[in-house]
């Protein structure tokens, strides 16, 4: 086994251990209550800098989206090309089995099918067979004045109900503003908003499109959209992990 392979496996193990060390009972409760939950630190400052440095290596990406051009807000993001950078691949695989429990629980409450197999590899195979075969992992860059409109990341019929965003810069030092926004449309009531500052290296788990909300008639689906408030100064980067391909 080469030294490079050994180091890659060791790093994969470390990332899996960090994800696994989170309090998943508490996170599941937060997801049920708020539709989002903040993890402990997963990436070191050096890890974050390494990922940010990839942004200008255009060969690592399959496409670049200018948000203003598409009226998505203001700023830019890039979809990683396959093969994914090792930490991105490792984090995605590490998160999946933990998120799967909530995904299946939510599907049961809403009386929906739960098509997600036990492993991410099996699930992605199903996505590819359905025609969703392009990488959906993104690296985002915002400058002063940039923002992201409220939206949902759904790329086809094969949808995983949870995703993760990881902050790569330090709020208050590298940038100001730029809070993560989550807006939930509640049944027969006004919408509820939640804001979160993403600490550097921490991940925020949040719902992709909706979540179960208890009502007098049982469980109903509460639509949820997410975005980013206006960055007031500096530059903000984040890594987006989506568990279905495009």
LUMTOR-878103 format. One record per residue: residue in three letters; x, y, z negated of N, C-alpha, C in turn. Coordinates in steps of 0.001 Angstrom, whole numbers, padded with zeros to 6 digits, always signed. Example, Ala and Ser with C-alpha at 12.3 -4.5 7.8 and 13.67 -1.06 7.14 Angstrom:
ALA+013190-005690-007800+012300-004500-007800+013200-003300-007800SER+012850-002250-007080+013670-001060-007140+012900+000030-007870
END
This chain:
UNK+000849-001197+000000+000000+000000+000000+000883+001245+000000UNK+000597+002199+000895+001417+003394+001010+001208+004311-000188UNK+002191+005220-000399+002087+006180-001487+000879+007097-001290UNK+000625+007484-000027-000511+008356+000278-001827+007681-000091UNK-001958+006402+000251-003181+005661-000065-003363+005535-001569UNK-002280+005273-002280-002341+005154-003736-002799+006460-004373UNK-002240+007587-003902-002624+008890-004450-004089+009193-004145UNK-004536+008842-002932-005922+009098-002549-006875+008313-003429UNK-006559+007047-003675-007419+006222-004527-007426+006723-005955UNK-006273+007183-006425-006194+007704-007798-007054+008955-007927UNK-007011+009820-006919-007809+011046-006974-009291+010717-006907UNK-009651+009742-006067-011043+009320-005979-011531+008813-007325UNK-010693+008047-008015-011047+007515-009325-011245+008635-010337UNK-010354+009625-010309-010460+010754-011240-011762+011507-011024UNK-012105+011792-009773-013336+012527-009487-014567+011722-009907UNK-014539+010412-009655-015661+009562-010063-015803+009558-011572UNK-014688+009554-012297-014734+009569-013762-015291+010898-014276UNK-014918+011996-013634-015436+013297-014063-016936+013386-013846UNK-017403+012913-012711-018842+012915-012455-019549+012000-013450UNK-018987+010829-013665-019603+009866-014572-019629+010320-016009UNK-018699+011208-016386-018611+011668-017776-019666+012704-018130UNK-020384+013218-017123-021444+014192-017401-022546+013546-018235UNK-023279+014343-018967-024405+013859-019763-025602+013716-018824UNK-025736+012532-018241-026741+012345-017200-028161+012291-017753UNK-028303+011958-019016-029631+012022-019626-030093+013475-019725UNK-029188+014347-020187-029522+015766-020295-029742+016383-018919UNK-028927+016001-017932-029078+016545-016592-030418+016126-015977UNK-030800+014874-016199-032090+014406-015683-033236+015201-016314UNK-033105+015506-017612-034133+016308-018290-034211+017715-017696UNK-033037+018313-017404-033022+019651-016812-033635+019637-015414UNK-033331+018605-014644-033907+018502-013310-035423+018369-013381UNK-035898+017603-014360-037345+017442-014526-038014+018739-014974UNK-037286+019531-015753-037860+020749-016324-037702+021969-015424UNK-036491+022111-014856-036166+023327-014103-035948+023090-012615UNK-035689+021850-012239-035348+021575-010847-033875+021749-010548UNK-033061+022017-011596-031618+022157-011410-030907+021839-012721UNK-029621+021497-012625-028837+021191-013816-027356+021379-013526UNK-026629+022006-014460-025224+022347-014277-024328+021264-014871UNK-023359+020785-014098-022439+019748-014557-021248+020361-015283UNK-020480+019552-015991-019190+020025-016507-018235+020305-015336UNK-017035+020787-015657-016044+021061-014612-015665+019761-013895UNK-015712+019796-012590-015363+018642-011758-014064+018854-010992UNK-013792+020101-010625-012606+020433-009844-011755+021434-010611UNK-010449+021242-010590-009537+022188-011222-009413+023437-010341UNK-008885+024536-010884-008652+025712-010041-007801+025398-008810UNK-006808+024517-008970-005970+024133-007819-006788+023368-006784UNK-007671+022470-007249-008557+021750-006328-009424+022734-005547UNK-009940+023730-006256-010803+024727-005611-010035+025516-004568UNK-008821+025916-004893-008013+026673-003932-007717+025841-002694UNK-007465+024548-002890-007185+023667-001748-008390+023599-000807UNK-009583+023518-001381-010779+023462-000540-011016+024795+000168UNK-010824+025904-000536-010981+027217+000091-010015+027369+001260UNK-008797+026860+001101-007778+026987+002153-008183+026254+003431UNK-009066+025264+003308-009515+024535+004496-010381+025400+005399UNK-010972+026462+004849-011957+027235+005612-011384+027764+006930UNK-010132+028161+006925-009527+028735+008126-008908+027681+009039UNK-009009+026411+008658-008533+025326+009525-009728+024812+010327UNK-010008+025483+011414-011251+025236+012154-011360+023808+012687UNK-010254+023113+012830-010304+021740+013340-010984+020788+012354UNK-011127+021210+011094-011758+020354+010088-013285+020459+010118UNK-013826+021304+010989-015262+021569+010995-015862+021306+012372UNK-017137+020909+012377-017829+020650+013641-018569+021862+014163UNK-018916+022813+013295-019591+024025+013752-019525+025096+012673UNK-019710+026341+013113-019718+027502+012225-021032+028252+012415UNK-021657+028622+011315-022938+029318+011356-022765+030735+010820UNK-023115+031731+011638-023159+033116+011201-024584+033388+010722UNK-024744+033601+009437-026089+033691+008873-026876+034894+009387UNK-026209+036018+009582-026918+037198+010063-027484+036952+011462UNK-026731+036282+012303-027177+036008+013677-028469+035205+013691UNK-028596+034277+012750-029782+033421+012693-030832+033943+011717UNK-030570+035121+011145-031472+035733+010175-031647+034857+008931UNK-030536+034186+008539-030518+033378+007325-030062+034188+006124UNK-029653+035439+006361-029048+036257+005324-027841+036949+005905UNK-026716+036907+005190-025476+037488+005676-024330+036691+005059UNK-023350+036349+005870-022260+035493+005424-022016+034415+006463UNK-021263+033411+006096-020897+032387+007063-020700+031051+006351UNK-021009+029965+007054-020666+028651+006524-020277+027728+007662UNK-019539+026686+007310-019031+025739+008285-019380+024314+007870UNK-019829+023523+008839-020098+022108+008619-018815+021313+008826UNK-018443+020531+007815-017271+019683+007956-017482+018659+009071UNK-016407+018355+009782-016413+017258+010741-016009+015982+010014UNK-016375+014841+010582-015882+013570+010057-014484+013308+010613UNK-013588+012664+009850-013797+012232+008470-013736+013403+007499UNK-014535+013302+006437-014582+014355+005442-013280+014425+004652UNK-012918+015612+004153-011782+015698+003235-012017+014761+002045UNK-010961+014180+001547-011086+013159+000509-011900+013601-000704UNK-011659+014805-001265-012467+015176-002439-013944+015332-002118UNK-014277+015772-000917-015678+015925-000527-016327+014546-000426UNK-015652+013626+000240-016176+012258+000357-016326+011615-001011UNK-015290+011769-001852-015298+011119-003165-016406+011674-004060UNK-016585+012979-004050-017636+013584-004884-019020+013131-004429UNK-019218+013094-003146-020522+012683-002609-020844+011250-003050UNK-019871+010371-002929-020096+008980-003320-020292+008844-004826UNK-019565+009645-005604-019667+009558-007060-021026+010042-007560UNK-021563+011074-006945-022845+011627-007373-024026+010713-007033UNK-023974+010063-005894-025151+009385-005361-025830+008430-006343UNK-025109+007484-006972-025823+006537-007846-026483+007198-009047UNK-025927+008300-009532-026534+008999-010669-027789+009751-010231UNK-027728+010373-009076-028889+011110-008568-030000+010174-008116UNK-029625+008966-007738-030594+008001-007234-031679+007693-008265UNK-031321+007676-009537-032295+007374-010587-033406+008419-010597UNK-033013+009688-010533-034011+010767-010509-034803+010741-009216UNK-034125+010483-008102-034813+010434-006807-035929+009391-006822UNK-035628+008219-007333-036624+007144-007367-037742+007456-008368UNK-037381+008062-009488-038393+008437-010483-039356+009464-009903UNK-038826+010461-009212-039675+011480-008610-040584+010883-007543UNK-040040+009991-006723-040860+009358-005684-042014+008580-006311UNK-041725+007898-007423-042773+007128-008101-043867+008050-008632UNK-043480+009160-009238-044460+010096-009790-045346+010689-008700UNK-044754+010935-007519-045498+011567-006432-046167+010558-005497UNK-046004+009269-005802-046613+008239-004971-046037+008193-003573UNK-044738+008482-003463-044061+008490-002163-043163+007275-002010UNK-042822+006906-000772-041822+005851-000573-040477+006285-001150UNK-039677+005318-001556-038321+005591-002048-037354+004782-001173UNK-036986+005318-000003-036238+004531+000988-034750+004427+000718UNK-034261+004962-000413-032831+005098-000637-032249+003809-001222UNK-031321+003167-000514-030669+001950-001022-029754+002264-002207UNK-029125+001215-002729-028289+001373-003912-026991+002121-003645UNK-026508+002121-002396-025230+002775-002101-025409+003861-001052UNK-024537+004866-001131-024576+005966-000165-024304+005455+001239UNK-023383+004497+001370-023065+003964+002691-024278+003363+003381UNK-025063+002598+002625-026271+002001+003205-027277+003075+003611UNK-027411+004098+002772-028354+005172+003068-027935+005935+004324UNK-026639+006245+004447-026173+006973+005620-026342+006146+006891UNK-026212+004831+006775-026468+003968+007932-027908+004128+008397UNK-028842+004185+007456-030247+004388+007812-030452+005754+008470UNK-029765+006776+007950-029849+008108+008561-029358+008064+010007UNK-028224+007402+010226-027644+007349+011565-028547+006573+012521UNK-029139+005503+012032-030040+004720+012880-031279+005526+013264UNK-031636+006503+012440-032785+007358+012724-032407+008574+013569UNK-031151+008647+013992-030704+009746+014835-030086+010907+014085UNK-029902+010771+012762-029257+011807+011954-027828+011346+011651UNK-026906+011705+012539-025564+011145+012454-024463+012188+012286UNK-024826+013473+012142-023817+014518+012019-023611+014910+010564UNK-022370+015228+010223-022034+015625+008857-022846+016850+008437UNK-023345+016817+007210-024134+017940+006677-023437+018630+005510UNK-022163+018291+005272-021418+018891+004165-020878+020245+004607UNK-021022+021262+003753-020666+022607+004189-019744+023322+003206UNK-018953+024231+003781-018126+025149+003007-018628+026554+003341UNK-019004+027300+002304-019627+028609+002503-018704+029734+002063UNK-018757+030834+002805-017955+032012+002465-018851+033248+002526UNK-018885+034011+001420-019625+035265+001346-018660+036387+000982UNK-018833+037539+001619-018102+038742+001242-019036+039733+000597UNK-018508+040911+000256-019322+041952-000366-020504+042307+000541UNK-021700+042316-000028-022909+042625+000721-023595+041414+001323UNK-022958+040241+001262-023550+039030+001843-024526+038378+000883UNK-025460+037595+001437-026477+036913+000644-027035+035770+001475UNK-027771+034885+000822-028365+033739+001514-029865+033738+001245UNK-030645+033748+002331-032100+033765+002204-032608+032467+001588UNK-033749+032538+000923-034350+031350+000336-034715+030364+001440UNK-034335+029087+001229-034535+028086+002267-034488+026693+001666UNK-034687+025684+002519-034525+024285+002133-033677+023598+003196UNK-032817+022659+002775-031895+021978+003689-032462+020623+004101UNK-033341+020652+005093-033963+019428+005603-033623+019328+007080UNK-032981+018242+007478-032463+018117+008841-033176+017054+009667UNK-034204+016427+009129-034919+015376+009842-035851+014656+008894UNK-036317+013499+009304-037264+012734+008485-036590+012049+007301UNK-035289+011749+007431-034556+011068+006365-033998+012126+005411UNK-034607+012236+004243-034259+013314+003306-033973+012725+001930UNK-032870+013159+001335-032597+012823-000066-033035+014027-000898UNK-033746+013821-002009-034417+014933-002692-033547+015800-003586UNK-032258+015498-003684-031367+016289-004534-030075+016590-003793UNK-029459+017712-004114-028166+018052-003551-027347+018792-004589UNK-026098+019120-004251-025170+019710-005219-024401+020840-004556UNK-024220+021939-005277-023326+023010-004840-022268+023193-005916UNK-021019+023356-005495-019893+023494-006423-019244+024854-006200UNK-019121+025633-007270-018473+026936-007181-016967+026785-007051UNK-016372+027540-006132-014931+027428-005893-014153+028667-006336UNK-014849+029757-006617-014212+030978-007118-014729+031284-008520UNK-014068+032217-009183-014467+032585-010546-015301+033858-010514UNK-016570+033741-010905-017462+034896-010930-016984+035888-011983UNK-016954+037176-011619-016452+038202-012519-014995+038529-012305UNK-014249+037609-011676-012836+037842-011352-012638+037929-009846UNK-013088+036903-009146-012942+036878-007685-014091+037585-006973UNK-015230+037633-007610-016393+038296-007013-017376+038664-008120UNK-018308+039558-007789-019421+039865-008694-020722+039691-007922UNK-021821+039536-008674-023093+039210-008029-023071+037763-007584UNK-023801+037462-006503-023727+036130-005915-024259+035011-006781UNK-025289+035280-007594-025874+034211-008408-026655+033242-007512UNK-026696+031989-007917-027491+030991-007202-028955+031157-007605UNK-029837+031164-006627-031258+031378-006861-032058+030117-006555UNK-033031+029844-007415-033961+028743-007188-035360+029285-007448UNK-036248+029160-006478-037611+029673-006623-038594+028537-006391UNK-039408+028291-007407-040366+027188-007365-041786+027730-007226UNK-042486+027231-006219-043883+027603-006028-044745+026668-006867UNK-045321+027183-007931-046096+026357-008854-047548+026227-008390UNK-048146+025064-008636-049536+024867-008211-050477+025875-008861UNK-051225+026595-008044-052252+027539-008514-051694+028546-009529UNK-050450+028986-009304-049815+029966-010195-048743+030710-009407UNK-048264+031803-009975-047199+032546-009317-045880+031771-009384UNK-044978+032080-008455-043704+031368-008359-042808+031659-009565UNK-041921+030708-009855-040963+030864-010949-039549+030876-010376UNK-038742+031828-010819-037367+031922-010349-036368+031538-011429UNK-035278+030893-011014-034180+030541-011917-032879+031011-011281UNK-032030+031706-012047-030733+032130-011540-029633+031423-012316UNK-028559+031093-011618-027428+030405-012237-026128+030985-011713UNK-025225+031343-012605-023854+031675-012217-023088+030369-012100UNK-022432+030156-010966-021679+028919-010765-020262+029074-011314UNK-019945+028451-012446-018570+028517-012937-017635+027786-011958UNK-016424+028256-011846-015469+027649-010920-015275+026170-011230UNK-015448+025333-010219-015218+023898-010358-016391+023113-010897UNK-017466+023790-011311-018652+023118-011817-019650+022915-010680UNK-020492+021899-010820-021500+021629-009814-022898+021923-010347UNK-023744+022425-009474-025151+022617-009810-025968+021646-008968UNK-026658+020737-009630-027566+019824-008952-028916+020512-008829UNK-029543+020411-007674-030849+021050-007511-031680+020290-006491UNK-032968+020536-006527-033869+019817-005650-033804+020341-004223UNK-033900+019436-003260-033773+019778-001847-035015+020480-001309UNK-036202+019963-001644-037422+020550-001055-038559+020734-002055UNK-038762+019786-002978-039808+019911-003991-039504+018962-005140UNK-040289+019064-006208-040108+018169-007350-041468+017926-007989UNK-041606+016857-008772-042893+016596-009426-043195+017621-010511UNK-044406+018132-010493-044873+019070-011516-046180+018511-012079UNK-046239+018384-013401-047437+017818-014011-048573+018844-014006UNK-049747+018383-013649-050923+019240-013646-052076+018488-014293UNK-053223+019130-014385-054391+018499-014997-054818+017259-014222UNK-054457+017203-012956-054848+016072-012114-053742+015031-011961UNK-052681+015183-012746-051562+014249-012629-050333+014962-012103UNK-049582+014299-011240-048369+014884-010690-048642+015462-009305UNK-048083+016644-009057-048155+017234-007724-046769+017738-007346UNK-046550+017965-006051-045245+018399-005563-045146+019919-005623UNK-044144+020414-006345-043888+021845-006411-042790+022214-005432UNK-043121+022909-004324-042098+023293-003344-041042+024199-003968UNK-039788+023967-003610-038671+024730-004159-037760+025187-003012UNK-037343+026436-003066-036363+026956-002127-035163+027508-002907UNK-034028+027576-002244-032827+028080-002909-032117+029095-002019UNK-031279+029909-002639-030514+030915-001918-029440+031499-002819UNK-028856+032607-002391-027794+033271-003143-028086+034767-003164UNK-028003+035382-004341-028225+036824-004442-027055+037574-003806UNK-027229+038861-003597-026223+039667-002912-024896+039683-003682UNK-023820+039383-002965-022476+039502-003536-022126+040978-003572UNK-021815+041498-004745-021585+042942-004900-020139+043333-004592UNK-019203+042432-004866-017800+042722-004562-017035+041408-004452UNK-015890+041453-003781-015022+040286-003691-015479+039274-002652UNK-015041+038044-002851-015352+036958-001918-015746+035712-002707UNK-016820+035068-002258-017376+033913-002955-017388+032711-002021UNK-016811+031591-002470-016830+030340-001714-017539+029262-002527UNK-018205+028367-001829-018809+027222-002505-018841+026023-001562UNK-018915+024852-002162-018987+023591-001423-020383+023026-001582UNK-021045+022708-000476-022373+022134-000517-022353+020657-000172UNK-022880+019829-001068-022967+018383-000854-024424+018011-000614UNK-024717+017532+000576-026047+017095+000947-025984+015584+001168UNK-026983+014863+000699-026909+013395+000698-027695+012742+001824UNK-028072+013538+002823-028556+012972+004087-027810+013686+005196UNK-027573+012982+006298-026874+013595+007422-027874+014290+008337UNK-027334+015058+009274-028163+015919+010113-028388+015316+011499
END
